[in-house]
Amino acid sequence: AMHEAEQSMAMEAFRSLPERWQAVLWHTTVEEESPSEIAPLFGLTANATAVLASRAREGLKQAYLQAHVSQA
């Protein structure tokens, strides 16, 4: 189980992301949908959606690390 403070920082990091990144992360990670399934929602090709998801994951990682630094 994730520690409460870590969970809070993860949520803070997620909420700090652009809405489009939040949406693509939600669909690919939580809903476990493939880029080809959700591409029409974003008006993108499956490949472009996969790239968007990859950038969003990297953005989330950076935002989470930043939240950790802020808490220290």
DORO-670338 format. One record per residue (C-alpha): residue number from 1; x, y, z. Coordinates in steps of 0.05 Angstrom, whole numbers. Layout:
BEGIN
[NUM; [X; Y; Z]]
...
This chain:
BEGIN
[1; [0; 0; 0]]
[2; [23; 69; -17]]
[3; [40; 113; 43]]
[4; [-12; 169; 52]]
[5; [38; 226; 40]]
[6; [63; 192; -23]]
[7; [-8; 182; -47]]
[8; [-23; 255; -34]]
[9; [39; 276; -73]]
[10; [21; 231; -130]]
[11; [-49; 263; -134]]
[12; [-18; 332; -129]]
[13; [30; 315; -186]]
[14; [-27; 286; -228]]
[15; [-71; 348; -218]]
[16; [-14; 394; -237]]
[17; [-11; 363; -307]]
[18; [-46; 393; -367]]
[19; [-117; 366; -374]]
[20; [-100; 330; -439]]
[21; [-43; 292; -404]]
[22; [-89; 275; -345]]
[23; [-140; 247; -394]]
[24; [-92; 205; -433]]
[25; [-60; 177; -369]]
[26; [-129; 161; -341]]
[27; [-150; 123; -403]]
[28; [-85; 85; -413]]
[29; [-68; 71; -341]]
[30; [-132; 68; -301]]
[31; [-180; 44; -355]]
[32; [-125; 3; -389]]
[33; [-147; 25; -458]]
[34; [-99; 22; -516]]
[35; [-76; 84; -555]]
[36; [-115; 59; -616]]
[37; [-179; 54; -575]]
[38; [-174; 125; -547]]
[39; [-142; 160; -607]]
[40; [-210; 186; -633]]
[41; [-222; 220; -565]]
[42; [-160; 262; -577]]
[43; [-168; 271; -652]]
[44; [-101; 236; -661]]
[45; [-72; 174; -694]]
[46; [-57; 115; -650]]
[47; [18; 130; -656]]
[48; [9; 203; -637]]
[49; [-34; 181; -578]]
[50; [20; 133; -555]]
[51; [71; 191; -558]]
[52; [23; 235; -519]]
[53; [16; 181; -466]]
[54; [91; 173; -462]]
[55; [101; 248; -453]]
[56; [46; 250; -401]]
[57; [79; 193; -361]]
[58; [146; 230; -363]]
[59; [111; 295; -342]]
[60; [78; 258; -284]]
[61; [145; 230; -262]]
[62; [176; 300; -263]]
[63; [117; 331; -227]]
[64; [120; 276; -174]]
[65; [194; 287; -163]]
[66; [181; 361; -158]]
[67; [127; 349; -105]]
[68; [177; 306; -67]]
[69; [229; 362; -69]]
[70; [177; 413; -46]]
[71; [159; 369; 14]]
[72; [232; 361; 36]]
